[in-house]
Amino acid sequence: MEINVSSNIKDVTTDNFMSDVIESSKEKPIIVDFWAPWCEPCKQLGPLLEDAVKEQKDKITLAKIDIDQNQEIAAQLRIQSIPTVYTFFEGKVVDGFQGSKTNSEILDFVKKSANLSGPGEEVENLISMAKLSIEERNWNDANEISQKILTLDPENHIGFASLIKSMIGLNQFSDVREIVDALSAEIKESKPVVEALKSLEPSEKAFKAQENIQDLEKQLQNDPNNLENLQEMAVALYGKGDIATSFDLLLKSIEKDKEWNDQAARKQLIEFFSSAGFDAIETINARRKLASLLFS
C-alpha cells in the first residue's frame, strides 16, 4: 500500500472509512480518490489531485481508496468505473466527477471543495476587524487588514469588498478600477464586491465637488434657500468626509420642497446611504429623519 506523508493526504480502508471520511467530513471537506494500481488514468490523476490538495493545507483532506483492496466500500458507493472522485462534506457526498480532468479543472474542483467550510478562524477574525475599521472609517487600517485577508485567502469575496471600500475611502478611485478590471467574473459579480462598488461613483463625484466648497459657502450666504446650491454643498461636504452635515443639508432641502428637481435631494440621500453604509450611525439617524419628513 502506498504511504502518504502529507498531513492532509492519507490512504483510507474499509476499517477507517467511517472515522476518516464520514466523521471527519463534518469538520472539513474530504475529497476521496477511488483508484486501483492497474488504472492508467488514475496514475495521471492522482499526483495532480495531491498537488492541488497540498496547496489547501488545513482546509481539506484527500483520502485515497484502492478499490481492489476495499471492494466493500466501492460496492456500497456504487463505484462503477475509475478514476472516480467524490467530495464528502457534513457526512455526505456533495460533489464529484469520473474520468480524467485537466490540471486547471482539478484545481478548480479542489478549490471549490475547500471553500465549502468557509474561511478559517484567522480569516474570520480579520474580516471582523476589517468591518469594524470600515465602520469607523479608519481606511488605512481597513486597507492593511483587507490585504492580510487576501494573502491568506486570495479569492475571498469579502476581502476584496473590504479592500475596495478602503481604497474608495482613501480616494484611490483609479486604482479601484484597475483592481476590478483584473478580477475574475466570479469575484467581480459576487454580492459583497457589487455592494462595495456602489459607492465608487458617488464617492468620486463627492471628492471632486469638495474643491468648490468655498464658492458654495458664499453662494449659500447670499441665498440660503437655493436648493441647487444646498445639494451641491451636500455633495461637496460628503466628499470632504463631513457626512452628518451633508445629510442634514439634503434633509433640509427635502423639508423645503420634496418634489424639487424630480426629488433630486431624496435620490442623492439614498445614494449616499448606500455609499456610507446602511449600518453607519449617520445613515441610521438620517433615515429616521427622512421617514419623518416623507410620511408626516
N, C-alpha and C positions, 0 to 999 in steps of 0.2 A: 504493500500500500504506500502511496506517495505521502511524504510527510511535509506539511506546510509549516513554514517557520514564521510567516507573518502573523501578527496578533489578530488580524481581522480576516484571516483565511484559514479554514480548517476542513479536515476530512470528517464527514459525518456518516454514521452507520445506523442500522436499524435500532441498535441499543440506545443511542443517544439522540435520535431524531426528535423525539418529543421535547427533550430538555434544550437541545442546541438549536432547534429551528422553531418549533411551535411556541414554546415558552419564551425563548429569547426574543422572538419577533414581537412580543408585547412591549419590549423596551426599545427596540430599534429594528429597522428593516433587515431582513435576512434574504440575500439572493442565493438560490440553490441551483447549482450546475449539475445536471444529471448527465453522466458521461460513461464511457467504457474504454478500456485500453485499445480495442480494435477499431475504434471510431476515428477516422482521419479528420473529419470536420471538427470533432471535439478537441483534437490536438491543436488545431489552429485557433479555435475559440477560447479555450481555457486560459492561455497566457494573456490574451487581450483582456479578458474579464478580470484576471488577477491584477494586472497593472492598473486598470480603471478603479478597482475597489481599493487598492493601496492608497490611491490619491484621496480617498474619502476618509481615511483614518478611522476615527471613532464613530462615524455616522452610520456605518453599515458593516455587515459581515458577509463574506462569501462562504457558503457551505458546499463542499464538493462531494457528490454521492456517486460512487461506482455502482451502476445498476446490476452488473454481473454479480457483485458481492452482496447486494442489498435488493434482491428481486421482490421482496415483500413490499417495500416502500414504493418501488416502481409500479407494482400492480395496484396498490391502493390509490395511487395518484394517477393511474391510467396513463402512464408514460408509454406512448406507442412508437416513438422514434426519438433518436438523439442526434445532435445535442438538443436538450430541452432545458430552458432556464425559467425559473419561477421566482417572483419576489413574494415573500411572506411578510405580512405586517399585521400586528394585532391578532395573531393566531390563524390567519387565513391567507390564501393566495389572492393578491391584488393586481398582479401584472405578470407578463411573461412572453416568451417567444420560442419558436422552434427553428432549427436550421442555422445556417451561417448568417453572420451580420458583418457589416463593415466596421472598422475601428471607431468611426465617428458615431455610428448607430449604437455601438456598445457603450461608448462614453455617455451618450445622451440617456440611454436606458439606466445606467448605473447612477447618474446624477439625479434623474427623476426619482429613482427608488430611494436614494439617500435623503432627498428633500421631504420624504413622506413624514418623517418625525419632526420636521420643523427645525428652526435654529437651535444650536446648543445653548447651554446656560450662559456662557460668556457673551455670546451674541445677543441673547435676550436682555442681559443686563445693560449692554451697550446701547441697545435700541431704547430702553427706558431712559437712559442718561441723555441720549440724543433728543428724545421727545421733550424732556424737561428743559434742556438748553434752548430748544426752539421756542417753547412756551415763554421762556424768559428773554427771548431774543438775544441770547448770547451766541452770536453767529460764529465766532471763531472757534469756540468750544464745540458747537454742533458740527462744524466742518471737520474738525480733528477727530471727533468720535465717529462720524459717518465713514471717514476713511479707514478707521480701525475695523468697523463692521465689515467693510468690503474687502479688507485684507483677509479676514477670517472666513468670509462667505462672499466670494466675488460676484455672485448673481443674486444677492439679497435685494428684493424689490424695495423693502422699507429703507434699507441702507442707501440705495440710490435716491429715493424720495427725500430722505433727510439731507443728503448731500446737496441736492438741487435746491431745497428750501434754504439751506445755509448760504449757498452761493448767491441766491437771489437776495437774501438779507444783506450780503456783503456787496451787492450791486455788481456782481460779476456776470452780467447778462449774456455777453457774447460767449463767455466760457461755458455757461449752461447750455447754450445752443450747440456748441461743439461736442459736449459730452452726450447730449441727447441724440445727435446725428450718428454717434458711434455705437449707441445701444442696439441690442438685438430687438426685433419686433416684440418678442415676448415681454421683455422688461419695459420697453417704451409704452406698451399698451396695458401694463399692469395697473390696477386701480390706484396704489399709492403714488406711482410716478405720474399718472394722469392728473390726480388731485394736486400734486405738488406743482405741476406745470401751469395750473390755472392761475397762479399768482405771478407768472413771469411777465406777461404783457402789462397788467395794471401796475405792477411794481416798477417796471421800467418807465412807463408813462409818468408815474408819480415822481420818480427820481429826476427825470428831465424837467418836470414842471417846477421843481423847487428853486430853479435858477431865477424864476420870476417873482419870488416871494415879496421882495421889497416893492416892486412896482404894484403888485396886487394889494399890498397893505395901504399904499397911497390911494389907490382907486376905491378901496372899501371905506377909507376915511371920508372921502368925498361923497360916496354913495353907498352907505352901509346896507341898503336893501336891494342892491343889484344882484339878482340870483345867479347870473352868469359868473360874476366875479366871486361870489360866495363858493360856487362849485369849483372854480379854478383854484381858489385858495385852499379848499379842502383837499384837492388832489396834490397840490404842492406840499402841504403840511404832512400828508401821508408819506410822500417821498422823503421828507425830512425826518420821519420817524415819530412825529407827534400825532399818533393815531387817534387818541381820545379827542383832541381838538378838531381834527379832521372830521371825525364822525359827528361831533357837535354842530359843526357848520352845515353839514349835509342835512342833519335833522332840523336845523333852523330853517333851511331852505324849504324842506318839506312842510314844515309848520306854516310857512308863509304862503306856499302855493303847491299843493300836492301834485297838480297836473302840469306844472311848468315844463315846457320843452319835452313833452311826452314822458313825464315822470323821470326826467334825467337824474335828479338827485337820488331818488329811491334806487334806481338801477345802479348808479355809481356806488351807493352804500352797500348794496347786495354784493357787488363785485369785490369791494374791499373786505366784506365779511369773509368771503371765500379765501381771499389773499392772506388776511391776517390770521385766519383760522377760527372756526366756529366755537372753539373752546377758549379763545382769548378773552380776558376779562373785559377789554374794550368792546369786543363784539357782543358779548353777553349783555352788557349794560345798554348798548345802542339798540340791540334787537328788542329789548324790553320797552325802550322809549319809542321805537318805531311802531311797535304794535299798538301802543297807547295813542299815537298820532293817527294811525290809519283807521283805527276802529272806535275812536272817540266820537 
